[in-house]
Amino acid sequence: MKHHFDQSVNRIGTYCTQWDYMKDRFGSNDLVPFSISDMDFRSPPEMIEAIHKRTDHGIFGYTRWNHDDYKSSITGWYKRRFDAEISIDWVLYSPSVIYSIARLIEILSSESDHVIMQVPAYDAFFHVINESKRDLIPNPLLYQNGKYEIDFDDLEKKLLHPKAKVLLLCNPHNPTGRVWTEQELKKIVELCAKYQVKIISDDIHMDITYQDRRFIPITGLADDLQNIYICTSASKTFNTPGLGGSYLLIPNEKTRESFMKLLKYRDGVSSATIFGEISVIEGYRHGDQWVDELCSYLYNNMKLVKEFIDQELPSIQFHIPESTYLAWMDCTELGKTNQELQQALVEVGKVGIMSGAVYGEDRGIFLRMNVGCPQSKVSEGLERLKRSVLSLTP
């Protein structure tokens, strides 16, 4: 039976980063892209209808976010989806998750302090830490048999340093797709409490999990929430990054006040976009079934990738992730460099797939392929990947 996620929507000519500006990343526009992490799916119909209704109103003035409709839609979502109790007072608007992280790092640490994070990692994390003039301290994930784990011995060594002030966590983890377990999160909380290190958790992929994997907000696992911060958004879930806006959860009242001063008085970005605000309210109030169907469809995409690689490209290792729509592929056994692989992908396969080197993975040759798209596109991308790989083998 044809699924509504099977619909192919032409995004070319819409100022789309993934489709219209491929040359920025790959040096060519003549590709099929599987790069930046948005999806090729239309947002939920209830959301589109609400946006149409607001557009018909025709007046787009300044917009407030600090009201019950916005904040209760967020706390309600956390209660229904994660059985998590989130105080409505913790909820703050932010223009983006990276803005939230940057401002929290600024508030919670000083220049040359240490910010620890697991690597590989979302590439924007490297930039935001460096531009904040903090020292990025990597906690490399253990990698064995296609599985990533936290190296807690190394993490504790990094946390005990007197300049260690912030752990930047990613849960679920981009690019590996790990969903940190309750046991892992409790260990992180315990270690950070022991060494008085604040936790900033980027949870933007929280709604896309597979099979029996369960996302757990870290706020539910700490006795003392004064050093716990969550930065997230509905944009990955409902494919709305172009509408603008994100939110964060700050239990610490003093830090909330500090963040609001920077947001409103110094940076002047406290006014939400009306369409971003509507997308959160409508998505979190009415999007449960759509998200469930999305996760099912994306999991089938991942199974398609797994079956194809196992049968057609056995030299590539791929394990279905626990979360995200990002297929993380280990291409080390191809025996080629990142440059050689990317050249084949662009020039032979005419396909845009991100190099693992972008995310700081230097222990092998990896690719990150975005499968948040119709299965027909996934199949085409896999055939192009195969054509590229075969061109590298004598």
Secondary structure as UniProt FT lines:
FT   HELIX           4..6
FT   TURN            12..13
FT   HELIX           17..20
FT   HELIX           23..26
FT   STRAND          32..34
FT   HELIX           45..57
FT   HELIX           68..82
FT   HELIX           88..90
FT   STRAND          91..94
FT   HELIX           97..108
FT   TURN            111..112
FT   STRAND          114..119
FT   HELIX           123..131
FT   TURN            132..133
FT   STRAND          135..140
FT   STRAND          142..144
FT   TURN            145..146
FT   STRAND          147..149
FT   HELIX           152..159
FT   TURN            162..163
FT   STRAND          164..170
FT   TURN            174..176
FT   HELIX           182..194
FT   TURN            195..196
FT   STRAND          198..202
FT   TURN            204..207
FT   TURN            211..212
FT   HELIX           218..221
FT   TURN            226..227
FT   STRAND          228..232
FT   HELIX           235..238
FT   HELIX           241..243
FT   STRAND          246..249
FT   HELIX           253..261
FT   HELIX           262..266
FT   HELIX           274..286
FT   HELIX           288..312
FT   TURN            314..315
FT   STRAND          317..318
FT   STRAND          326..330
FT   HELIX           332..334
FT   HELIX           338..344
FT   HELIX           345..349
FT   STRAND          351..355
FT   HELIX           356..359
FT   STRAND          366..370
FT   HELIX           375..392
//
